[in-house]
Amino acid sequence: MEQRLLGDDALKVSAIGLGCAGMSEGYGTPNDAQSWQTLCAAIEHGVSFFDSADAYGIGHNEELLGRFLEGRRNRIVLATKFGLVRKPGAPPTIDNSPQYAKAACDASLQRLKIDTIDLYYLQRRDPAVPIEDVVGAMADLVRAGKVRYLGLSEVSPETLRRACGVHPIAAVQSEYSLWSRGPEAKMLDACRALNVSFVAYCPLGRAFLTGAVRTLETLEQTDFRQRLPRFQSGALDKNTALLRPLEVLAAQRGASCAQIALAWLLGKYPHVIAIPGSKRPDHVVENAAAAAIKLTPHEISDLDAHFAPAAISGDRYPPPAMAGIEAC
């Protein structure tokens, strides 16, 4: 597996990591036994960068990883997040207070059964709390030995610059794929200038780019994609029409659509790390193999043109879920 630097430090992670959120929520009924097999498959195929958050499954995801990490800690670079507060039966809230940052870190360490978190992200931003204050609290966690590196999620370039003035930021995480290309406007250049890695979540468009989701009928009723604007019937039909060039290129290269979508992302920027989510071992194996596929500049530019942002129908999230997401 190709390795890429995390920030400007010597720490390297697999160019393709593993997003673990779907093992606990969002994409149908969780299955811990299958998730365990998926985690094992990831390690076996060179995936060393796992991504979690305290909000995923309201702690369940970290607890699952905590059990898995026993005896395997030195093989995994672990990222988790705080700031998006989830409680049973209540709508999500955002808490960026320094006090909460420290309490959330202690709770994550307990669930994960580890002494130090490799990469600790602020998951969602509250503009009422100065970024300098929350990053200052996160820096205290580094000095205390509870965290190695700091990250931010779904922030603007200006927020990133201010944060870097307080403490080095190793990574920014935002949604980025062929059909979510907002970071190309400013954020990717800002990360490069500041020696910050960019971690792309949902690089397969929540499985849309795999070609597996062409109608809502393929999804369980509890699947949160049922509520996403891009997956609503009218928008989904228009978006599905965009898949044909991806399918053609995949056939020409003897690869899957998922592999080409990941190869496109890794081929564009050397400071980008992809963390496709998966609950199935076979998908992890397929995704990991994409790191070996090198697209030509012509192939990349063709995909750029076919998936121009103006051609995508529907927003990423419903309006309430956009809280805490800054324009990148």
C-alpha positions in Angstrom: 0.0 0.0 0.0 1.3 3.5 -0.9 2.1 5.6 2.2 1.5 9.3 2.6 2.6 11.8 5.2 0.2 13.0 7.8 0.9 16.7 8.0 4.6 17.7 7.8 5.8 15.1 10.3 7.5 11.8 9.8 4.2 9.8 10.5 3.0 8.0 7.5 -0.4 6.4 6.9 -1.9 4.3 4.1 -3.0 6.4 1.2 -6.4 4.6 1.5 -7.7 4.4 5.0 -10.9 3.1 6.4 -13.9 5.2 7.5 -15.6 3.2 10.3 -18.8 5.3 10.8 -21.1 2.9 8.8 -20.2 0.1 11.1 -22.3 1.8 13.8 -25.0 3.9 12.1 -26.4 5.5 9.0 -26.1 2.7 6.4 -28.6 0.1 7.6 -28.4 -2.3 10.5 -25.0 -2.6 12.2 -23.4 -6.0 12.3 -20.5 -6.2 14.7 -19.3 -9.7 13.5 -19.2 -8.5 9.9 -17.5 -5.3 11.0 -14.8 -7.2 12.8 -14.1 -9.2 9.7 -13.9 -5.9 7.8 -11.4 -4.5 10.2 -9.3 -7.6 9.9 -9.4 -7.5 6.1 -8.3 -3.9 6.2 -5.1 -4.6 8.2 -4.3 -7.7 6.0 -4.4 -5.5 2.9 -2.2 -2.7 4.1 -4.8 -0.3 5.4 -3.3 1.3 8.5 -5.4 4.5 9.0 -8.8 4.0 10.8 -11.2 6.9 11.2 -13.9 7.1 14.0 -15.7 9.7 16.1 -17.4 9.7 19.5 -20.7 10.6 17.7 -20.7 7.4 15.6 -23.3 5.2 17.1 -23.1 7.4 20.2 -19.9 5.8 21.4 -20.5 2.3 19.8 -17.9 2.8 17.1 -15.2 3.7 19.5 -16.1 0.8 21.7 -16.0 -1.6 18.7 -12.5 -0.3 17.8 -11.4 -0.4 21.4 -12.0 -4.2 21.4 -10.3 -4.6 18.0 -7.2 -2.6 18.9 -6.2 -5.0 21.7 -3.0 -6.6 20.5 -3.0 -4.6 17.3 -2.4 -1.0 18.5 1.0 -0.7 16.8 -0.4 -1.5 13.4 -3.0 1.2 13.3 -3.0 5.0 13.2 -6.2 5.9 14.8 -8.2 9.1 14.2 -11.3 10.1 16.2 -13.3 13.3 16.7 -15.3 15.4 19.1 -17.6 18.4 19.0 -20.7 16.9 17.5 -22.8 15.8 20.5 -25.2 13.0 20.1 -27.7 11.7 22.7 -30.4 9.1 22.4 -33.7 10.7 21.3 -32.3 14.2 21.0 -31.2 16.2 17.9 -27.4 16.6 17.5 -25.8 19.7 19.0 -22.3 21.2 18.7 -20.0 21.9 21.6 -16.6 23.4 21.1 -16.0 24.6 24.6 -12.5 23.9 25.9 -14.0 22.1 28.9 -15.9 19.7 26.6 -12.9 19.1 24.4 -11.0 17.7 27.4 -13.9 15.7 28.8 -14.7 14.2 25.4 -11.1 13.2 24.9 -11.0 11.3 28.2 -14.2 9.6 27.4 -12.9 8.5 23.9 -9.7 7.2 25.5 -11.8 5.1 27.9 -14.0 3.6 25.1 -11.0 3.0 22.9 -9.0 1.4 25.7 -5.8 3.3 24.7 -3.5 5.9 26.3 -3.1 8.2 23.3 -5.2 9.1 20.3 -3.0 9.5 17.1 -5.1 12.2 15.4 -7.9 14.1 17.2 -10.3 16.2 15.1 -12.7 18.9 15.9 -15.7 17.4 14.0 -17.9 20.4 13.7 -17.2 24.1 14.2 -19.2 26.4 16.5 -18.5 30.0 15.2 -19.5 31.3 18.7 -16.3 29.8 20.1 -13.1 31.3 18.8 -11.1 28.6 17.0 -8.1 29.8 19.0 -9.8 28.7 22.2 -10.7 25.2 21.1 -7.4 24.5 19.4 -5.7 25.8 22.5 -7.6 23.2 24.6 -6.7 20.5 22.1 -3.0 21.6 22.3 -3.2 21.0 26.0 -4.2 17.4 25.2 -1.1 17.0 23.1 1.1 18.4 25.9 -0.6 16.0 28.3 0.3 13.0 26.1 -3.3 12.1 25.4 -3.2 13.1 21.7 -0.4 13.1 19.1 -1.7 15.2 16.3 -4.6 17.6 15.8 -7.1 17.9 13.0 -10.1 19.9 11.9 -13.2 18.8 10.0 -15.3 20.8 7.5 -13.7 24.1 8.2 -12.8 27.1 5.9 -9.3 28.0 4.9 -9.4 31.0 7.1 -10.3 28.9 10.2 -7.4 26.6 9.3 -5.0 29.4 9.1 -6.1 30.8 12.5 -5.8 27.3 14.0 -2.3 26.8 12.7 -1.3 30.0 14.5 -2.1 28.3 17.8 -0.8 24.8 17.2 0.3 22.8 14.1 -2.7 21.1 12.4 -1.8 17.8 10.8 -5.0 17.2 8.8 -8.2 18.7 7.6 -11.1 16.3 6.9 -13.9 17.2 4.5 -16.1 15.4 2.0 -14.4 15.1 -1.3 -15.1 13.0 -4.4 -15.9 13.2 -8.0 -19.4 14.5 -7.0 -18.3 16.7 -4.1 -15.5 18.9 -5.3 -15.9 21.9 -3.1 -12.4 21.6 -1.5 -10.8 22.2 -4.9 -11.8 25.8 -4.8 -9.5 26.9 -2.0 -9.0 24.3 0.7 -6.7 21.9 -1.1 -4.3 24.8 -2.0 -4.5 26.1 1.6 -3.6 22.7 3.0 -0.7 22.4 0.6 0.7 25.8 1.5 0.4 25.0 5.3 1.8 21.4 5.0 -1.5 20.0 6.2 -2.8 16.7 4.9 -6.3 16.6 3.4 -8.4 13.6 4.4 -11.3 12.9 2.0 -14.3 11.3 3.6 -17.0 9.7 1.5 -14.6 9.5 -1.5 -17.1 7.2 -3.1 -20.0 9.5 -2.7 -21.7 7.3 -0.1 -21.5 4.4 -2.6 -23.1 6.4 -5.4 -19.9 6.3 -7.4 -19.8 2.5 -7.1 -22.9 2.3 -9.2 -24.6 0.3 -6.5 -27.3 2.9 -5.6 -29.5 3.7 -8.5 -32.9 3.8 -6.7 -33.9 4.4 -3.1 -35.5 1.0 -3.1 -32.0 -0.6 -2.8 -31.6 1.1 0.7 -33.1 0.1 4.0 -35.6 2.5 5.4 -33.3 3.3 8.3 -30.5 4.3 5.8 -29.9 8.0 6.2 -29.3 8.4 2.5 -33.0 8.2 2.2 -33.0 11.7 3.5 -30.1 13.2 1.5 -31.1 15.6 -1.3 -28.7 14.0 -3.8 -30.4 10.6 -3.4 -34.0 11.9 -3.9 -35.6 10.4 -6.9 -35.4 13.4 -9.3 -31.8 14.2 -8.4 -30.7 10.6 -8.2 -31.9 10.0 -11.8 -29.9 13.0 -13.1 -26.8 12.1 -11.1 -26.9 8.5 -12.3 -26.7 9.6 -15.9 -23.2 11.0 -15.0 -21.9 7.5 -14.2 -21.5 6.3 -17.7 -18.0 7.8 -18.4 -16.8 6.3 -15.1 -18.2 2.9 -16.0 -16.5 3.1 -19.5 -13.1 4.0 -18.0 -13.4 1.3 -15.4 -14.1 -1.3 -18.0 -11.1 -0.1 -20.1 -8.8 -0.3 -17.1 -10.1 -3.7 -15.9 -11.1 -2.1 -12.6 -14.3 -1.3 -10.7 -16.0 2.1 -10.6 -15.0 2.4 -7.0 -11.3 1.8 -7.8 -11.3 4.4 -10.5 -13.0 7.0 -8.3 -10.3 6.4 -5.6 -7.5 6.4 -8.1 -8.8 9.7 -9.5 -8.6 11.3 -6.1 -5.2 10.0 -5.2 -3.8 10.9 -8.6 -4.8 14.6 -8.3 -3.1 15.6 -5.1 -0.2 13.9 -3.3 -1.3 15.4 0.1 -4.8 13.8 -0.1 -5.6 10.6 1.9 -8.9 8.8 1.2 -11.0 7.1 3.9 -13.8 5.2 2.1 -16.2 3.7 4.5 -17.2 0.1 4.4 -18.9 -2.6 6.4 -17.9 -5.5 4.2 -14.5 -7.2 3.9 -14.7 -7.6 0.1 -15.3 -3.9 -0.3 -12.2 -3.1 1.8 -10.1 -5.4 -0.3 -11.4 -3.8 -3.5 -10.8 -0.3 -2.2 -7.3 -1.1 -1.0 -6.3 -2.3 -4.5 -7.1 1.1 -5.9 -3.9 2.6 -4.5 -2.0 0.7 -7.2 -4.0 2.2 -10.1 -2.4 5.2 -11.7 -4.6 7.2 -14.0 -3.1 9.3 -16.8 -3.5 13.1 -16.7 -5.9 12.8 -19.7 -8.0 10.3 -17.8 -8.1 12.5 -14.8 -9.0 15.6 -16.8 -11.8 13.7 -18.6 -13.4 12.7 -15.3 -13.0 16.3 -14.1 -15.0 17.5 -17.0 -17.7 14.8 -16.8 -18.3 15.4 -13.1 -18.2 19.2 -13.2 -19.7 20.6 -9.9 -22.5 22.4 -11.8 -23.7 19.0 -13.2 -24.4 17.5 -9.8 -28.0 17.6 -8.6 -28.9 18.2 -4.9 -27.0 19.4 -1.9 -24.8 17.2 0.3 -27.0 17.3 3.3 -30.5 18.6 4.3 -30.3 22.2 5.7 -30.2 21.2 9.5 -27.2 18.9 8.9 -25.2 21.7 7.4 -24.7 23.3 10.8 -21.0 23.4 11.7 -19.9 23.0 8.1 -18.0 26.0 6.8 -17.5 26.8 3.1 -14.2 25.2 2.1 
